Amino acid sequence: MTPTSPRFRWSPATRLLIAAVGELCVVTLLVWLLPAVAFGDDTRFVAPLTPAAVVRGYDPPAQRWLPGHRGVDLSAAPGVAVRAAGDGRVRFAGEVAGRPVVSIRHTDDMITTYEPVRASVREGQSVRRGTVIGVVVAGHPGCPAVACLHWGARRGSGHAAVYLNPMALLGAVRVRLKPVEAGALRPAGGLADGPPVTVPR
């Protein structure tokens, strides 16, 4: 008869450490993957300026017809080179309402825009991530710096366009969910005296 060996058990501290390392690995993987998944795009994006100092953030309007800031303003100096954020094809290079603009169509109907930029590329030209597409010129309205590059991102065009925070292409956006104030929403179906419903916003 052979003696039975005692069953091996991890100490509580060791189990806690293993769980923490596992969670850290999952979070790291998500941080690396989520920008590409969120935009349905395998292309890795880079900032159009280095450094990319945001002086006016993304502030979309509540309704598409209201005023807002559908992009970010990056601090620049006149003449600084602007680079394509990702691989794509130049969709437009010219003037819109007297301002020089470049827009690039990437895969999966993603479009990035850059203004005011004096283009060094032409419409239809293929560009790679980091390709110089022009230089910043002064004169962007509302710019608190010497000059600003307005960088925008959207899916689709016209009435179907959905504007996005371009900093999310770089994985530089933190999502925070906040509950709606209690009593702000009630269940559908006319149950006026039902309990309030809270949803993330």
Secondary structure, DSSP 8 states (H G I E B T S, - for coil): -----------HHHHHHHHHHHHHHHHHHHHHHHHHHHTT-------SSSS--EEE--B--SSTTS--B-SEEEEE-TT-EEE-SSSEEEEEEEEETTEEEEEEE-GGGEEEEEESEEESS-TT-EE-TT-EEEEE-S--TT--SSEEEEEEEEES-GGG-EEE-GGGGGT-------B--TTSB--SSS-TTS--B--B-
